[in-house]
Amino acid sequence: MNDPVGAWRRLAEGDARVLLDGFHALKHALRVGAEVPVAVTVDRAATLALADELAPDVRPALEGLLAEVPQTVYASLVPRPHPTAVAALAVRPSRAGHLERLTRSPRTAPVVLLDHPRNLGNAGAVIRLAAGFGATGVVTTGTLDPWHPTVVRGGAGLHFATAVERLDVAELPPGPLFALDPEGEDIRGAKLPDDAVLAFGSERSGLSAQVRARADHLVALPMRPQVSSYNLATSVAMTLYHWSLGGAPDTR
């Protein structure tokens, strides 16, 4: 690309552009087929060597995409420089496509619902987990933007591996809603179906009244009485792991 900085600045003006912050975010996005029009680094040779070591499968794509720019230019393009000094802009997937994926029936994996999340880093960690488990998608309610640059950074580029959208409660995907709540039945006795919606309340106030009213089942993670709560990403990981095992054993 003859003018990567000019291309970057033109692309950055659009609402449908997503900042991929760091080598690993770019690597993951390329692996799952994200459209990446421009990528920059302060040391092209070092970045390609890192690809040879950690991600040889995306090395050809990086070789054709990466443009080297001075450190000062790189720092002017990103809000917070990444230790790998790599950044890219990707095209955000269409909302219509994500909604079609979230509502498609039958689903082969659950949808994770974050009900009014507050912490951007936690939301990113959940998206990374959901992608790793092959969840159909991650949806949020409330004001947090799940495509905020800090969330994308926490997700390490894996937003592109699952359907990530912000929805109203009335727009939630179909399927039985299992809400995580301390008053629920022990999750170890519950079977989580593939078409479930798994709802997790906010880090501070728990489930909203709207999601609680919509819930078909309340389930609780095992926890000692002296422990007040788990981190949001930990709760999601435990629940998705339980789903991946097939739920409760068949005792018939």
ABEGO torsion letter per residue (X at the ends): XABAAAAAAAAAABAABBBBBEAAAAAAAAAAGBBBABBBBABAAAAAAAAAAABAAAAAAAAAABBBBBAAAAAAABABBBAAGBBBBBBBBBAAAAAAAAABOBBABBBBBBBGBABAAAAAAAAAAAAAAGBABBBBBEABBAABAAAAAAAGGAAAABBBBBBBAAABBBEBBBBBBAABBBAAABBBBAABBBBBBBAAAEBBAAAAAABABBBBBBBBAABABBBAAAAAAAAAAAAAAGEBBBAX
